[in-house]
Amino acid sequence: MHRVLRKLLTAPSPITPFCAMEAHSGLSARIAANVGHSVLWGSGLTISASRGVRDAGELTHCQILNAAIEIVEAAPNVPLLLDGDEGGPSFNTARRFCNLLQRAGVAGVVFEDK
């Protein structure tokens, strides 16, 4: 799926942020895919909220990975761009997390520095 996302982002008329639809579960991913969205955005805020915790790094990488797998399985033909928050306590943690996400079918990860 990362090739599909790259193609969309490098097209002569690239997608706008308004074309990516937020998905925090398999159900929300399926709905977004069924109405024609070309990219899904896995928001850290909504993934956390849908699991009953704050968006403050309270979910483990395993829990985020499981959410991503659920989203990818529900909409396998739509690339998922995932909010990776800070990526973890170290570069190596972030690298390993990205490898797991890539194997799960996530098209891309966005990390932020706090």
C-alpha angles and dihedrals in degrees: 000000000000089000090055091050092047090050091051093048095047098043117121087251102036120202118266124230088254091066093061112083124207116245126183101165142021091265095053090045092052092049092049092048093047093055091051109259111162098207134029123215115208102206118205089214097055096038088054094044093048088056093048100252136108123262090250104108093280095132118081122232087252091057092048090046091052091050090050092049090051091052094045093048092050094050107022095165097053118077116239120218106195131205103233094182107207094338095236140294095306145020091254092053090052091047093051091045090053091050091053092047092049091052088050090056101257109153098208146349129218117209125192131198117229 
